[in-house]
């Protein structure tokens, strides 16, 4: 009887443990406190960068900042959990010999009209078309 009870208890533990939802490590549903690294721009993969191209949305001050490949950028944003809007965009003005992504990336940041966060990715859209895809790195 003890063996059967132990067997049933072990089976229940296995079932409960295996049926739990798939864990991805960190919940990325929140836009803030995350480094969003650019992975695709205008349907093309972002490769061969010396440093990550990224954006970070501040937690308490509604300010964002990041790196575009050559220049640092910054500004303010409004986010209510559904709508994301960027304003007061600015950047440093360093001379760049390779701005393969930066100009297009800055254009996307200034022109997107919708966004979506799915799992660990942030997508920026314009008229329903994906302009940029970012991967989250939790800070």
C-alpha positions in Angstrom: 0.0 0.0 0.0 2.8 2.4 0.8 4.5 1.7 -2.5 1.2 2.5 -4.4 0.7 5.7 -2.4 4.4 6.7 -3.0 4.0 5.9 -6.7 0.8 7.9 -7.0 2.4 10.9 -5.2 5.4 10.8 -7.5 3.2 10.6 -10.6 1.2 13.6 -9.4 4.4 15.6 -8.8 5.7 14.7 -12.3 2.4 15.7 -13.9 2.2 19.0 -12.1 5.9 19.8 -12.8 5.7 18.9 -16.5 2.4 20.6 -17.1 3.4 24.1 -15.9 3.7 26.8 -18.5 6.8 27.1 -20.5 9.2 29.4 -18.6 11.2 31.9 -20.7 13.2 33.3 -17.8 12.1 36.9 -17.7 8.7 38.5 -18.4 9.3 40.9 -21.2 5.8 42.3 -21.3 7.1 45.6 -19.8 8.7 48.0 -22.2 10.7 49.6 -19.4 13.9 48.4 -17.7 14.9 46.5 -20.7 17.7 46.9 -23.3 16.0 46.4 -26.7 18.7 45.3 -29.1 18.0 45.9 -32.8 17.9 42.5 -34.7 16.0 43.5 -37.9 15.6 46.7 -39.7 13.2 47.1 -42.7 13.0 43.2 -43.0 16.8 42.8 -43.1 18.9 41.3 -40.3 21.2 43.6 -38.5 24.7 42.1 -38.7 28.3 43.2 -38.6 27.9 45.9 -36.0 30.9 46.7 -33.7 28.4 47.3 -30.9 24.8 46.5 -30.3 22.3 49.1 -31.6 19.8 49.5 -28.9 17.2 51.6 -27.1 16.3 51.7 -23.4 13.1 53.2 -22.0 13.6 54.7 -18.6 11.5 53.5 -15.7 10.6 56.6 -13.8 11.3 59.6 -16.0 9.7 58.8 -19.4 13.0 59.3 -21.1 14.7 57.0 -23.5 18.3 56.7 -24.8 20.4 54.3 -26.8 23.1 53.8 -29.4 22.5 53.9 -33.1 25.8 52.4 -34.4 27.8 55.6 -34.2 25.9 58.2 -32.2 24.1 58.1 -28.9 20.5 59.2 -29.0 17.9 60.3 -26.5 14.4 61.8 -26.1 11.1 61.4 -24.2 8.3 59.0 -24.6 4.7 58.4 -23.6 3.6 54.8 -22.9 0.3 53.8 -21.3 0.8 50.0 -21.8 -0.9 50.1 -25.2 0.4 53.1 -27.1 4.0 54.2 -27.4 4.9 57.6 -28.7 8.4 59.2 -29.0 9.1 62.9 -28.9 12.0 65.3 -28.5 14.3 63.0 -30.3 18.0 64.1 -30.4 21.4 62.6 -31.0 25.1 63.3 -30.8 26.6 64.4 -34.1 29.8 62.4 -34.4 31.4 61.8 -37.8 30.6 58.3 -38.9 32.4 56.4 -41.6 29.9 53.5 -41.3 26.4 54.5 -40.7 24.9 51.5 -42.5 22.0 51.3 -40.0 21.9 54.5 -38.1 20.1 56.8 -40.5 17.4 54.2 -41.2 17.1 53.3 -37.6 16.7 56.9 -36.5 14.0 57.3 -39.3 12.1 54.3 -37.9 12.2 55.7 -34.3 10.8 59.0 -35.6 8.1 57.5 -37.8 6.6 54.3 -36.4 2.9 54.4 -35.5 2.4 51.2 -33.6 4.3 48.6 -31.6 3.9 45.1 -30.2 5.7 43.1 -27.5 5.6 39.4 -28.1 7.6 37.1 -25.8 11.1 38.7 -25.8 10.7 40.8 -28.9 9.6 44.4 -29.5 8.2 45.2 -33.0 7.8 48.7 -34.4 5.3 49.2 -37.2 4.3 51.8 -39.8 0.9 51.3 -41.5 0.9 47.6 -40.4 4.4 46.8 -41.8 7.2 45.8 -39.4 9.9 48.4 -39.6 12.1 47.1 -36.7 12.5 44.0 -34.5 14.3 44.2 -31.2 15.3 41.5 -28.8 15.0 42.1 -25.0 17.9 42.0 -22.6 16.6 42.4 -19.1 18.5 45.0 -17.1 
